[in-house]
């Protein structure tokens, strides 16, 4: 009881402390359980050219990361200060079970274009109040306080009932409906449909509804998932509809005319209101039927590789915007720049229903239809489209987001206000440094601030460049397009830019493209497992699509193997909590497990562990994807595949004697990829941007937690340091890099070439503290960005580089190195090394205060930091027959944790025979394998101990950098 009383007092004091802080009465330093408490700015997500509107008690929904050191494992440990209504949901956990990302839903009032400060701290979980939804045997009832909704579990009709302050808004049976030929299909005809509560709290409830669009008799047309979002104290409902054609039981392209959400309302003698363009509206009494039809519009649509001509042929031949009421045409088709903002309303003197479709101007053919009997149709695929035979691809999903708001007429918000809740929603964002310092984005903790990025751009002569703040959209992308701007995930850059700046256009553009990735480019499998069942269903991975799919359907174009830029998707999920993102991403992973690892044989089965490297870019994407899924969708299958793919390529060794033998050169540091292409006959070459950008960047998605044996991660990282040295010594000294690097002949500058080495150079600096990796690379940066893509400056790889360039906070060196280039402390002939059989005992004194780690290496010969090959003279500074590269030597497990005072005694014993045996076992090596190593009892082994420390940035200004011995 004493403990409980102390805990209560602590929480009360913490609460009042934060209240005083927010009021500006005391400076806040963070004394609560989430330490320090997280300051969050709640604001509108606004792109360039869009003015905000006042939000009153509106829902802000956003994900934020927690620091691992907080150790929070339950939402019951969290709270908000500055908000009265809120709830939490865990999105992702650290490997130790602590919460890494949490979704926050809260009610907030924000002035137009303004923000509100709240604080995430410790607490007792969700705010007080009942959960909005109650589960019943046949239906789910949601009571928001303003409105009461009933959702059926079978025969799904969207709303079985909507009542606002005692007034009913729905009559009869609605549903999701579609027309194909002369047949009408409806979700309400499906006796097997389901509805479950997916999330339930005092602020928000999410109901997930699944089923099929059925005819009166015969087979279904589409599957669907509808997520329905309900919010406290409002009649507002968000509908996220996914249309599906990915069940093997119906393996075909589906041809249809229209698809709608039908709502039979009780609005009598209704009038309509339509947005007919930016700042313009049309309204009046409905004469039989009023409708808005958004045909093809180029507004904010990315034309480059956007497939506009194909989409106009297969999806919507009409152009512009049409609005009609009865026989009167209010706005005519014909101008592709004409577009609706995306909102509408049906209303009477007593009732009003506002509605909006997110990105309506780009979701053509879509719109709204209203009839004088009160029926309201959200036209997902409009019946007013002149094309009545749209082809919907197999394996495909397509998603739309709709907002509805039911209210009494006297209390009704403007339709624009309802629409903004889905088009430009409220969100919350912490300081960028919080995302960086918590490793929120793929565990990366070395990312530049916006100010550092702007400074860097100014210094290299690109000070006028800034990433676009426009919420662009596309419905098609040619993933196989060559060129520098298609070699990285630009949407991840946009998310990072948003976290740095709060620019809503960058965030929305990333969200739009992630929607296209998951619901326009992913092969889904709804009633089978691609990885498990695919090899039997589709023995040839190149012929998995139904006949004529590519000729008939508008959404047939999936990711290719070389440019599948999917690593942005988990970050989009964490920032929004949109479960459809993670569902789609896992489907994509399942397909690629089949496509690149289902026992197809040696060629291309990267996840089965083939040593065939194939096309370097295909292999590198598979490697990157495995790391990402290992971190954010970890399963036993992915863990096994990571082990297989990394084990095999780490054990491959190149040799000048065989131009077909891929692998590492542990003297010069490169990884040879024989299938790079464009190499003259009989030569060994690497394609520079593949071997030194795309391939090493794959490591960015890996962490030690990806592996059962953490030394596999350490080995991988060390070999990439060798690759970084190879670039630093052999490629970057060229005035301009070559496109094809000859590995066995001298190379000369290529005036047309400049390639990104940001990740390798940052990694090189971070592992050595050697400024040369940063300084020498910077001189190439401007031309690289101009030639490749300026958006790259916001990539995580460039961000690491820029952070390192301005902070220079890595101190690294070697314990008791013997000098003259040697970094080892010697063998048993040295005073600090004692030997008994295969066991060596090393002793030394901590070289400085506050060290963070040691790395111990063992080799049969003395070690140098790098052998330093000169690609012009074709000579080494240090003879590889006499020395080993430190980074290529064998790692020793279980290094001691450093003592924290300079001069403290350190000691460790190493069984070299065991180290070598563990290495061979780690990579499945046996005698005769190129990478196999054997213990020789007659060899007196050498040891090197490397130390490292990250210091505050000011350290570099007061203490000279410690050079590598």
ZAMARGU-4260 file (C-alpha; in steps of 0.2 Angstrom, whole numbers, plus 5000, padded with zeros to 4 digits):
<rodrens>
0) 5000/5000/5000 | 5014/5012/5004 | 5021/5009/4986 | 5004/5012/4979 | 5002/5028/4988
5) 5020/5034/4982 | 5015/5030/4965 | 4999/5040/4966 | 5008/5055/4973 | 5022/5053/4959
10) 5008/5053/4945 | 4999/5068/4953 | 5015/5078/4954 | 5020/5073/4937 | 5003/5079/4930
15) 5004/5096/4939 | 5022/5098/4933 | 5017/5096/4915 | 5002/5107/4917 | 5013/5121/4923
20) 5025/5117/4909 | 5012/5119/4896 | 5006/5135/4903 | 5024/5141/4902 | 5026/5143/4921
25) 5041/5131/4923 | 5054/5125/4910 | 5050/5106/4906 | 5064/5094/4908 | 5055/5078/4908
30) 5053/5069/4925 | 5039/5057/4921 | 5040/5038/4916 | 5041/5043/4897 | 5057/5052/4900
35) 5058/5065/4894 | 5040/5067/4890 | 5036/5069/4871 | 5031/5086/4865 | 5018/5083/4850
40) 5012/5097/4839 | 4994/5093/4832 | 4992/5101/4815 | 4983/5099/4799 | 4992/5090/4785
45) 4992/5104/4771 | 5001/5103/4755 | 5006/5119/4745 | 4992/5130/4740 | 4979/5123/4752
50) 4973/5134/4766 | 4968/5126/4782 | 4952/5127/4791 | 4947/5128/4809 | 4945/5111/4817
55) 4934/5109/4833 | 4936/5094/4843 | 4941/5084/4828 | 4950/5068/4828 | 4969/5068/4826
60) 4976/5051/4822 | 4995/5048/4821 | 5009/5036/4826 | 5024/5041/4837 | 5039/5031/4842
65) 5045/5027/4860 | 5062/5026/4865 | 5068/5008/4869 | 5074/5014/4886 | 5057/5019/4891
70) 5053/5000/4892 | 5034/5003/4890 | 5026/4986/4886 | 5007/4991/4888 | 4997/5006/4883
75) 4991/5006/4901 | 5008/5014/4905 | 5004/5029/4893 | 4995/5045/4895 | 4992/5062/4886
80) 4993/5079/4894 | 4984/5093/4885 | 4970/5082/4879 | 4955/5075/4888 | 4950/5061/4876
85) 4962/5049/4869 | 4966/5031/4866 | 4982/5021/4861 | 4986/5005/4851 | 5002/4997/4849
90) 5009/4996/4831 | 5026/4988/4833 | 5037/4982/4847 | 5056/4981/4849 | 5063/4963/4850
95) 5062/4963/4869 | 5044/4967/4869 | 5044/4985/4873 | 5033/4997/4863 | 5042/5005/4848
100) 5027/5013/4839 | 5011/5018/4846 | 4995/5025/4838 | 4987/5039/4846 | 4969/5045/4843
105) 4964/5061/4852 | 4951/5075/4850 | 4959/5092/4847 | 4954/5110/4842 | 4966/5119/4830
110) 4964/5135/4822 | 4966/5136/4803 | 4984/5133/4799 | 4989/5132/4817 | 4994/5119/4829
115) 4991/5113/4847 | 5004/5106/4859 | 5001/5090/4869 | 5012/5079/4878 | 5014/5060/4878
120) 5019/5054/4895 | 5016/5040/4907 | 4999/5037/4913 | 4986/5024/4915 | 4981/5021/4897
125) 4966/5027/4887 | 4955/5041/4894 | 4940/5038/4904 | 4923/5034/4895 | 4915/5019/4888
130) 4921/5010/4872 | 4911/5016/4857 | 4906/4999/4850 | 4896/4985/4858 | 4897/4968/4850
135) 4880/4958/4848 | 4876/4941/4841 | 4870/4948/4824 | 4876/4966/4823 | 4888/4978/4831
140) 4881/4994/4838 | 4892/5010/4839 | 4886/5025/4850 | 4897/5040/4847 | 4887/5051/4859
145) 4880/5061/4844 | 4875/5046/4833 | 4870/5028/4835 | 4876/5016/4821 | 4871/4998/4818
150) 4882/4987/4807 | 4876/4970/4802 | 4887/4955/4802 | 4878/4945/4788 | 4871/4953/4772
155) 4882/4968/4774 | 4873/4984/4769 | 4885/4997/4776 | 4873/5004/4789 | 4858/4994/4795
160) 4853/5010/4805 | 4860/5027/4808 | 4851/5038/4821 | 4857/5056/4826 | 4848/5063/4841
165) 4833/5052/4839 | 4832/5055/4820 | 4834/5041/4808 | 4844/5043/4793 | 4844/5026/4784
170) 4829/5016/4777 | 4829/5000/4767 | 4844/4991/4762 | 4860/4998/4755 | 4876/4990/4752
175) 4892/4989/4741 | 4885/4986/4723 | 4892/4983/4706 | 4885/4980/4689 | 4893/4969/4676
180) 4883/4966/4660 | 4865/4965/4665 | 4868/4958/4682 | 4868/4968/4698 | 4879/4962/4713
185) 4878/4967/4731 | 4886/4964/4748 | 4869/4963/4755 | 4866/4947/4746 | 4881/4938/4754
190) 4875/4927/4769 | 4893/4923/4773 | 4899/4941/4776 | 4907/4945/4792 | 4909/4961/4803
195) 4921/4961/4818 | 4927/4975/4830 | 4946/4978/4825 | 4949/4992/4837 | 4938/4999/4851
200) 4941/5013/4863 | 4933/5029/4870 | 4938/5040/4855 | 4938/5028/4840 | 4931/5012/4834
205) 4936/5002/4819 | 4924/4989/4812 | 4931/4977/4798 | 4919/4970/4786 | 4923/4956/4774
210) 4913/4947/4761 | 4908/4946/4742 | 4897/4955/4730 | 4884/4942/4726 | 4870/4942/4713
215) 4853/4935/4716 | 4860/4918/4710 | 4877/4913/4703 | 4895/4916/4707 | 4901/4932/4716
220) 4910/4946/4706 | 4922/4954/4719 | 4928/4951/4736 | 4929/4966/4748 | 4935/4973/4764
225) 4927/4988/4772 | 4935/4996/4787 | 4923/5008/4796 | 4930/5021/4807 | 4918/5030/4820
230) 4923/5044/4831 | 4917/5051/4848 | 4904/5065/4848 | 4902/5066/4830 | 4891/5058/4816
235) 4906/5057/4805 | 4911/5040/4798 | 4926/5035/4787 | 4925/5021/4775 | 4940/5012/4768
240) 4934/5001/4754 | 4946/4988/4746 | 4939/4979/4731 | 4947/4962/4728 | 4950/4950/4714
245) 4963/4938/4721 | 4954/4921/4725 | 4960/4907/4716 | 4942/4900/4715 | 4939/4914/4703
250) 4954/4915/4693 | 4950/4928/4679 | 4950/4946/4674 | 4933/4953/4680 | 4924/4964/4668
255) 4912/4977/4675 | 4903/4993/4672 | 4901/5002/4689 | 4904/5000/4708 | 4895/5010/4721
260) 4891/5012/4740 | 4873/5014/4741 | 4864/5022/4755 | 4845/5023/4755 | 4843/5039/4766
265) 4827/5046/4774 | 4831/5064/4768 | 4815/5070/4760 | 4813/5083/4747 | 4832/5083/4746
270) 4844/5096/4738 | 4861/5093/4732 | 4878/5102/4734 | 4893/5097/4723 | 4910/5104/4723
275) 4912/5109/4705 | 4930/5116/4706 | 4942/5124/4718 | 4932/5136/4728 | 4916/5134/4717
280) 4900/5124/4721 | 4883/5120/4714 | 4868/5117/4724 | 4849/5116/4722 | 4834/5104/4724
285) 4836/5087/4716 | 4826/5085/4700 | 4825/5066/4699 | 4843/5063/4698 | 4858/5074/4702
290) 4876/5068/4699 | 4894/5073/4699 | 4905/5063/4688 | 4924/5065/4689 | 4932/5059/4672
295) 4950/5059/4668 | 4959/5074/4675 | 4977/5079/4675 | 4976/5089/4691 | 4991/5083/4702
300) 4992/5067/4692 | 5010/5063/4688 | 5011/5061/4670 | 5029/5054/4669 | 5027/5035/4667
305) 5009/5038/4674 | 5001/5028/4660 | 4988/5041/4657 | 4984/5036/4639 | 4982/5017/4644
310) 4971/5022/4658 | 4960/5033/4647 | 4958/5019/4635 | 4954/5005/4648 | 4946/5014/4662
315) 4939/5031/4658 | 4939/5038/4640 | 4930/5054/4646 | 4939/5070/4651 | 4935/5083/4664
320) 4920/5085/4675 | 4902/5083/4673 | 4888/5089/4684 | 4870/5087/4680 | 4853/5089/4689
325) 4839/5081/4679 | 4840/5086/4661 | 4851/5101/4665 | 4870/5100/4663 | 4878/5112/4675
330) 4896/5107/4670 | 4901/5099/4654 | 4915/5086/4650 | 4930/5091/4639 | 4944/5100/4649
335) 4956/5088/4658 | 4961/5102/4670 | 4943/5103/4677 | 4941/5094/4693 | 4930/5093/4709
340) 4938/5096/4725 | 4930/5080/4731 | 4915/5084/4742 | 4896/5084/4741 | 4881/5084/4752
345) 4862/5079/4751 | 4852/5089/4763 | 4834/5095/4767 | 4827/5107/4780 | 4830/5094/4794
350) 4844/5083/4789 | 4861/5084/4780 | 4873/5070/4775 | 4890/5077/4769 | 4902/5066/4759
355) 4919/5066/4752 | 4931/5055/4742 | 4949/5056/4746 | 4959/5062/4730 | 4943/5062/4720
360) 4951/5072/4706 | 4963/5057/4703 | 4952/5043/4707 | 4942/5044/4691 | 4929/5038/4686
365) 4921/5042/4702 | 4909/5054/4710 | 4892/5056/4718 | 4874/5052/4713 | 4858/5058/4722
370) 4840/5054/4719 | 4825/5063/4724 | 4819/5049/4734 | 4834/5052/4746 | 4845/5038/4739
375) 4864/5043/4740 | 4877/5034/4730 | 4896/5036/4732 | 4901/5031/4715 | 4918/5022/4717
380) 4917/5017/4698 | 4904/5029/4691 | 4890/5023/4681 | 4891/5039/4671 | 4907/5033/4663
385) 4905/5030/4645 | 4915/5014/4646 | 4905/4999/4652 | 4918/4985/4651 | 4932/4989/4663
390) 4944/4975/4666 | 4949/4972/4684 | 4965/4961/4685 | 4967/4945/4695 | 4979/4946/4710
395) 4973/4964/4711 | 4966/4975/4725 | 4960/4993/4723 | 4956/5005/4738 | 4946/5020/4741
400) 4943/5031/4756 | 4927/5040/4759 | 4921/5051/4773 | 4902/5053/4778 | 4894/5064/4791
405) 4876/5063/4797 | 4869/5078/4806 | 4854/5088/4809 | 4853/5102/4797 | 4854/5116/4810
410) 4870/5108/4817 | 4878/5103/4800 | 4896/5107/4797 | 4900/5113/4780 | 4904/5099/4767
415) 4921/5105/4765 | 4925/5103/4783 | 4919/5085/4783 | 4930/5082/4767 | 4945/5090/4775
420) 4945/5077/4788 | 4950/5064/4776 | 4959/5074/4762 | 4969/5085/4774 | 4967/5077/4791
425) 4973/5082/4808 | 4989/5073/4813 | 5002/5074/4827 | 5021/5075/4825 | 5035/5075/4837
430) 5052/5085/4835 | 5062/5077/4821 | 5076/5073/4833 | 5064/5062/4843 | 5062/5051/4827
435) 5080/5051/4824 | 5086/5047/4842 | 5074/5033/4845 | 5079/5025/4828 | 5061/5025/4823
440) 5064/5023/4804 | 5073/5006/4802 | 5082/5009/4818 | 5093/5023/4810 | 5099/5036/4823
445) 5111/5046/4812 | 5099/5057/4801 | 5102/5075/4797 | 5090/5089/4802 | 5082/5099/4789
450) 5093/5114/4794 | 5109/5103/4791 | 5102/5097/4774 | 5099/5115/4769 | 5116/5120/4774
455) 5124/5105/4764 | 5114/5110/4749 | 5119/5128/4750 | 5138/5123/4752 | 5137/5112/4736
460) 5128/5125/4726 | 5111/5118/4726 | 5104/5130/4739 | 5088/5133/4729 | 5083/5115/4728
465) 5068/5109/4739 | 5058/5094/4739 | 5040/5097/4732 | 5026/5100/4744 | 5013/5094/4732
470) 5001/5079/4736 | 5004/5072/4719 | 4996/5055/4714 | 4997/5041/4701 | 4987/5026/4696
475) 5000/5017/4686 | 5019/5016/4686 | 5031/5007/4674 | 5042/5000/4688 | 5055/4994/4676
480) 5060/5011/4670 | 5079/5014/4669 | 5087/5030/4676 | 5093/5037/4693 | 5076/5043/4699
485) 5070/5025/4699 | 5084/5017/4709 | 5078/5021/4727 | 5062/5023/4737 | 5058/5042/4734
490) 5043/5040/4745 | 5054/5035/4760 | 5063/5052/4756 | 5046/5061/4757 | 5042/5053/4774
495) 5058/5059/4781 | 5056/5076/4773 | 5039/5077/4782 | 5046/5072/4798 | 5059/5086/4796
500) 5048/5100/4791 | 5030/5096/4793 | 5027/5099/4775 | 5010/5090/4772 | 5012/5088/4753
505) 5027/5077/4754 | 5018/5066/4767 | 5002/5065/4757 | 5012/5061/4741 | 5021/5047/4750
510) 5004/5041/4756 | 4997/5042/4739 | 5011/5032/4731 | 5011/5019/4745 | 4992/5016/4741
515) 4997/5013/4723 | 5011/5001/4728 | 4999/4991/4739 | 4983/4993/4729 | 4990/4995/4712
520) 5006/4985/4711 | 5005/4971/4723 | 5000/4953/4719 | 4988/4948/4732 | 4982/4930/4737
525) 4966/4930/4747 | 4961/4912/4748 | 4979/4904/4746 | 4996/4906/4752 | 5008/4912/4737
530) 5023/4905/4745 | 5016/4888/4750 | 5004/4885/4736 | 5012/4895/4722 | 5024/4882/4716
535) 5010/4870/4712 | 4997/4883/4706 | 5010/4892/4696 | 5025/4882/4692 | 5032/4895/4680
540) 5034/4912/4690 | 5034/4921/4673 | 5016/4916/4668 | 5006/4918/4684 | 4993/4930/4676
545) 4977/4925/4667 | 4976/4926/4648 | 4973/4943/4641 | 4975/4951/4658 | 4989/4964/4652
550) 4977/4968/4637 | 4961/4970/4646 | 4964/4977/4664 | 4969/4994/4670 | 4977/4988/4685
555) 4988/4974/4679 | 5005/4982/4681 | 5014/4974/4697 | 5031/4978/4704 | 5045/4971/4694
560) 5060/4962/4703 | 5073/4976/4701 | 5063/4992/4706 | 5051/4986/4720 | 5053/5001/4731
565) 5042/4995/4745 | 5052/4999/4761 | 5043/5016/4763 | 5027/5006/4767 | 5030/5001/4785
570) 5034/5019/4789 | 5018/5025/4781 | 5009/5012/4792 | 5018/5018/4808 | 5014/5036/4804
575) 4995/5032/4801 | 4990/5015/4809 | 4982/5011/4793 | 4981/4992/4794 | 4978/4990/4775
580) 4996/4996/4772 | 5003/4982/4783 | 4991/4969/4776 | 4996/4973/4758 | 5015/4974/4762
585) 5014/4956/4770 | 5005/4950/4754 | 5019/4958/4744 | 5032/4949/4755 | 5022/4932/4753
590) 5023/4934/4734 | 5041/4938/4733 | 5045/4923/4744 | 5037/4913/4730 | 5044/4922/4716
595) 5062/4922/4723 | 5063/4907/4734 | 5051/4893/4732 | 5063/4879/4727 | 5063/4884/4709
600) 5081/4878/4707 | 5098/4887/4707 | 5094/4902/4696 | 5085/4916/4705 | 5080/4907/4721
605) 5089/4919/4732 | 5079/4915/4748 | 5083/4897/4746 | 5101/4902/4747 | 5107/4900/4729
610) 5125/4906/4725 | 5119/4911/4708 | 5120/4930/4709 | 5110/4933/4693 | 5106/4951/4690
615) 5114/4962/4704 | 5099/4973/4706 | 5087/4959/4707 | 5098/4951/4720 | 5100/4967/4730
620) 5081/4971/4731 | 5078/4953/4737 | 5092/4956/4750 | 5085/4973/4755 | 5067/4966/4756
625) 5072/4952/4768 | 5080/4964/4780 | 5065/4975/4780 | 5053/4961/4783 | 5064/4953/4796
630) 5063/4970/4806 | 5044/4974/4803 | 5035/4958/4799 | 5046/4945/4807 | 5041/4927/4805
635) 5051/4911/4806 | 5050/4910/4787 | 5058/4927/4785 | 5071/4923/4798 | 5076/4907/4789
640) 5077/4916/4772 | 5088/4930/4779 | 5100/4917/4786 | 5100/4908/4769 | 5103/4923/4758
645) 5116/4931/4769 | 5125/4915/4773 | 5128/4911/4755 | 5133/4928/4748 | 5145/4931/4763
650) 5153/4914/4759 | 5156/4918/4741 | 5174/4923/4735 | 5180/4930/4719 | 5196/4926/4710
655) 5204/4934/4695 | 5206/4917/4688 | 5187/4915/4685 | 5176/4928/4677 | 5161/4919/4682
660) 5165/4917/4700 | 5155/4930/4710 | 5160/4935/4728 | 5171/4945/4739 | 5189/4950/4736
665) 5195/4951/4754 | 5211/4960/4749 | 5203/4975/4739 | 5186/4974/4747 | 5174/4973/4733
670) 5160/4961/4729 | 5161/4955/4711 | 5145/4953/4702 | 5148/4945/4686 | 5131/4948/4678
675) 5131/4967/4679 | 5131/4968/4660 | 5140/4980/4648 | 5157/4972/4652 | 5169/4968/4638
680) 5171/4950/4634 | 5183/4941/4645 | 5185/4954/4659 | 5179/4956/4676 | 5168/4972/4679
685) 5156/4979/4691 | 5142/4991/4687 | 5146/5005/4699 | 5129/5010/4704 | 5123/4993/4707
690) 5139/4986/4716 | 5142/5001/4726 | 5125/5009/4729 | 5111/4997/4727 | 5119/4982/4734
695) 5127/4989/4750 | 5112/5000/4753 | 5103/4984/4756 | 5112/4982/4773 | 5103/4998/4779
700) 5087/4987/4783 | 5097/4975/4794 | 5100/4975/4813 | 5108/4962/4824 | 5091/4956/4829
705) 5089/4949/4811 | 5101/4935/4815 | 5102/4921/4828 | 5120/4923/4827 | 5125/4942/4829
710) 5142/4939/4822 | 5133/4937/4805 | 5128/4955/4806 | 5145/4960/4812 | 5154/4951/4797
715) 5142/4958/4785 | 5145/4976/4791 | 5164/4973/4791 | 5164/4967/4773 | 5155/4983/4768
720) 5168/4993/4777 | 5180/4984/4765 | 5169/4989/4751 | 5169/5007/4757 | 5188/5007/4757
725) 5188/5000/4739 | 5177/5015/4734 | 5188/5027/4743 | 5204/5021/4736 | 5199/5016/4719
730) 5184/5025/4713 | 5181/5041/4721 | 5199/5048/4717 | 5193/5048/4699 | 5187/5065/4694
735) 5170/5057/4688 | 5166/5039/4691 | 5165/5026/4677 | 5149/5017/4674 | 5158/5000/4672
740) 5172/4998/4683 | 5186/4986/4677 | 5192/4976/4691 | 5208/4970/4683 | 5213/4985/4673
745) 5216/5003/4677 | 5201/5014/4675 | 5200/5032/4669 | 5188/5046/4673 | 5171/5046/4663
750) 5164/5063/4661 | 5146/5057/4660 | 5147/5047/4677 | 5143/5052/4695 | 5135/5039/4706
755) 5129/5039/4724 | 5141/5032/4737 | 5133/5040/4752 | 5129/5025/4762 | 5146/5017/4760
760) 5155/5033/4764 | 5144/5036/4779 | 5147/5018/4785 | 5166/5020/4782 | 5166/5035/4793
765) 5155/5028/4807 | 5166/5012/4808 | 5183/5021/4808 | 5180/5040/4813 | 5191/5044/4797
770) 5185/5060/4789 | 5192/5055/4772 | 5176/5045/4768 | 5166/5061/4770 | 5177/5075/4764
775) 5182/5066/4748 | 5165/5061/4743 | 5157/5078/4746 | 5166/5085/4731 | 5156/5073/4720
780) 5139/5077/4728 | 5132/5091/4718 | 5135/5082/4701 | 5128/5066/4708 | 5112/5074/4713
785) 5110/5083/4697 | 5114/5068/4686 | 5104/5055/4697 | 5090/5064/4706 | 5090/5079/4718
790) 5077/5070/4729 | 5091/5058/4734 | 5097/5071/4746 | 5083/5067/4757 | 5086/5048/4756
795) 5091/5040/4773 | 5108/5036/4765 | 5112/5055/4761 | 5104/5060/4777 | 5117/5048/4786
800) 5131/5056/4776 | 5126/5074/4780 | 5123/5070/4798 | 5140/5063/4799 | 5148/5077/4789
805) 5142/5090/4801 | 5143/5080/4818 | 5160/5071/4816 | 5156/5063/4833 | 5164/5045/4830
810) 5180/5041/4839 | 5189/5025/4835 | 5206/5017/4837 | 5216/5002/4842 | 5222/4996/4858
815) 5241/4995/4859 | 5244/4994/4840 | 5262/4989/4835 | 5263/5004/4822 | 5270/5006/4805
820) 5253/5003/4798 | 5250/4988/4809 | 5234/4989/4820 | 5236/4972/4829 | 5244/4971/4847
825) 5254/4956/4841 | 5254/4937/4845 | 5260/4927/4860 | 5277/4935/4858 | 5269/4952/4864
830) 5268/4956/4883 | 5249/4958/4881 | 5245/4941/4873 | 5247/4925/4882 | 5244/4908/4874
835) 5240/4891/4881 | 5236/4879/4866 | 5222/4887/4856 | 5217/4899/4870 | 5224/4916/4870
840) 5222/4928/4884 | 5223/4947/4880 | 5226/4960/4893 | 5226/4979/4891 | 5221/4995/4899
845) 5206/5005/4893 | 5213/5019/4882 | 5200/5032/4886 | 5185/5036/4897 | 5168/5032/4892
850) 5171/5019/4878 | 5155/5011/4871 | 5162/4995/4863 | 5177/4984/4859 | 5179/4974/4843
855) 5191/4960/4843 | 5198/4951/4828 | 5210/4937/4825 | 5221/4933/4810 | 5235/4921/4806
860) 5246/4936/4800 | 5248/4954/4806 | 5233/4966/4802 | 5232/4983/4795 | 5217/4994/4794
865) 5217/4992/4775 | 5229/4985/4762 | 5226/5000/4751 | 5227/4994/4733 | 5231/5008/4720
870) 5221/5004/4705 | 5232/5015/4693 | 5249/5007/4698 | 5240/4990/4702 | 5250/4989/4718
875) 5246/4987/4737 | 5253/4998/4750 | 5254/4982/4762 | 5258/4965/4754 | 5242/4954/4755
880) 5254/4939/4757 | 5260/4947/4774 | 5246/4956/4781 | 5227/4955/4783 | 5214/4969/4782
885) 5207/4971/4799 | 5190/4971/4792 | 5192/4954/4784 | 5199/4946/4799 | 5188/4934/4810
890) 5177/4942/4823 | 5177/4936/4841 | 5161/4934/4850 | 5157/4941/4867 | 5169/4955/4868
895) 5170/4962/4886 | 5160/4978/4890 | 5172/4992/4891 | 5177/4999/4908 | 5172/5017/4909
900) 5189/5024/4916 | 5204/5027/4906 | 5218/5015/4912 | 5206/5002/4920 | 5212/4984/4917
905) 5204/4974/4903 | 5205/4955/4900 | 5198/4942/4888 | 5202/4924/4883 | 5199/4919/4865
910) 5199/4901/4859 | 5205/4903/4841 | 5200/4885/4836 | 5183/4888/4843 | 5182/4905/4834
915) 5187/4897/4817 | 5175/4882/4820 | 5160/4894/4824 | 5164/4904/4808 | 5164/4889/4797
920) 5147/4883/4805 | 5140/4900/4804 | 5141/4900/4785 | 5139/4881/4782 | 5157/4879/4776
925) 5167/4863/4774 | 5185/4860/4768 | 5186/4864/4749 | 5174/4879/4750 | 5183/4895/4745
930) 5179/4904/4761 | 5183/4889/4773 | 5196/4892/4786 | 5205/4879/4796 | 5214/4881/4813
935) 5233/4878/4812 | 5240/4874/4830 | 5257/4878/4823 | 5252/4896/4819 | 5254/4909/4832
940) 5239/4920/4829 | 5238/4939/4830 | 5225/4949/4838 | 5218/4967/4836 | 5206/4976/4848
945) 5197/4991/4841 | 5188/5003/4852 | 5174/5015/4848 | 5165/5030/4856 | 5152/5042/4850
950) 5154/5059/4858 | 5144/5075/4858 | 5147/5086/4842 | 5156/5099/4852 | 5169/5086/4856
955) 5177/5088/4839 | 5179/5106/4842 | 5189/5104/4859 | 5199/5088/4857 | 5208/5084/4841
960) 5202/5069/4832 | 5211/5053/4836 | 5219/5046/4820 | 5219/5028/4816 | 5236/5021/4820
</rodrens>
